[in-house]
Amino acid sequence: MTNIRIGNAAGFWGDNLDAPHLLCEAGRLDYLTLEYLAELTLSILAHLKSRDANAGYVTDFPTVVESLVPSLKSQPGLKIVTNAGGMNPRGCAAAVSAVLRQAGLGTLRVAAVAGDDVLPELDAHLAAGQPLTNLETGRPLEEIRSDIASANAYLGAAGIVEALRQEAQIVITGRVADASLTVGPAVHEFGWDWQDWDPLAAATVAGHIIECGAQATGGMCSDWDRGNSPLPLAAVGYPIAEIAADGATVITKPPRTDGAVTVATVAEQLVYEIGDPAHYLTPDVDADFSHVALSQIGEDRVAVTGARGAAAPETYKVSLAYRDGYMASGTLVICGHNAVEKARACGQIILDRVARAGIQLQRTNIEALGGGDSVPGGWPDASPPWEVVLRVTAHDPSKQNLERFLREFAPLVTAGPAGVTGYTGPRPKPYPVMAYWPTLISKSRVVPQVQVQAAGDWTP
Amino acid sequence: MSDTISLKDIAHARSGDKGNAANIGVIAYTDAGYAFLEQELTPQRIAEHLAELRPQGIRRYMLPGIRAMNFVLPGILDGGASRSLRIDSQGKVLALSVLEMKLPRPENLADMRPD
């Protein structure tokens, strides 16, 4: 195969539900990827699985597969690779297979790639000398051991490649590095060796660029309204990476869609959520982005060159989540003269009344949105606004304390200054907080598990 | 003529989060702008602009192939996505704030503006 077209139509759980079928219908894709798992999504899925052993996957995905049935029938070569499996790739495979059987696609082969969940064997990992220390703070795991909700290693592309080798047409993983969703198909199609560092790095760059969906095609672009001509985005096209056998990549999007693929839109995505660009670490490769170059080679076509790779790390990154109390947030709209100062005073009245009720909240914050508080001190001076959103947020171990806190918003209308409105709608509720604990585990401790069978054979 | 410019006159940018760190990638429109920003847009200047967020240990990494520099700001997100009490818990709008920074007006400003 001379080159492959990989399109990504989901950058997070909650992304546009029509994007996958629109991209498949217009994108001439070999592979569709769908990336659903933010850093803490798995802790939510772990909670759902604890209530129902068949749950714990991204429930958008079976719905998406339903919308993809016409494409799967008209494009028999189309393959889908996604991390929608979350905490339960096999459960997700079973749910998707039920959709496929209903559509008369029972012979289509579906893979589940698991093994990323390191929580069941956590004590064994600790006993084997894996300290699982917090990468950001250096704190020892004992501090939060009893509160852990989920712990998943970011696997690489190997399990995806094995599933494709076993002729899976839909590959459903749990936690994998986002870029590995793209690296897997490239390794499978081109037969790269796991030491072909430069092509692996090139495919990793391609995967990084498309993994957040429309963020590569004009979404989030700070140049959005350059020259006072806003870029149309309502029908934004999602990104496609054309990857050649040596890793050379062109980023594009389907014709006659909104958005744009320019050096500017792709460059912004290249720098999105990276650390040291000389060492973008995945389980597949240590990729060097620092000398990547971009060039516009046609309308909505940008060539990506210059990625270099070095030996992959010996460890997997682990995304661990632990229970950390509750948070609650309420808003009111404060109008009139001195709206910013009045909003801050109103926020303080709320907190003072909670304190008078005998409650000391652990952490609180008052924001006057419209007065520059989205980046405190980070905006140029402006005329005072006539209305601002007062937002008061609190974090506390006690859910009851936060319920008491939320009761103090509405009384501000009658027992605060004039100009308080925007209080209609249901009272907000406290919600549980999952805190993030990034750490590392030796690759030798984690084994990907690949299961491939026809949709007709997957059962819950 | 003003003796300052805004960073947005010569660059565009994007920001996001990684745990409790934020990153801000700043991309110059031209080679001349990139050379100017190499001198002017130091971690110290970013730290001054975002002083109220109490940044510490800002690091700057260069990506010459796309005329970009990546600033990593550890510990700036009030605990990160799920624990932050701030509206912009993931640092999504930090880039736009940084683009409003004032810089001394360069003599060759015309060579730094976008096409």
Interface residues (C-beta under 8 A of the other chain):
Chain A: A38 E39 L40 L135 E136 M220 C221 S222 D223 R226 V263 A264 A267 E268 Q269 L270 V271 Y272 E273 I274 G275 D276 P277 A278 F289 S290 H291 V292 A293 L294 G306 D324 M327 R363 T364 N365 E367 L369 D373 S374 V375 P376 G377 G378 W379 P380 R391 T393 A394 H395 V433 M434 A435 Y436 P438
Chain B: K8 H12 A13 R14 G16 D17 K18 G19 N20 A21 N23 G25 I27 H49 L50 A51 E52 L53 R59 Y61 M62 L63 P64 G65 I66 A68 N70 V72 P74 G75 D78 G79 G80 A81 S82 R83 L85 R86 I87 D88 K92 V93 L94 A95 L96 S97 V98 L99 E100 P114
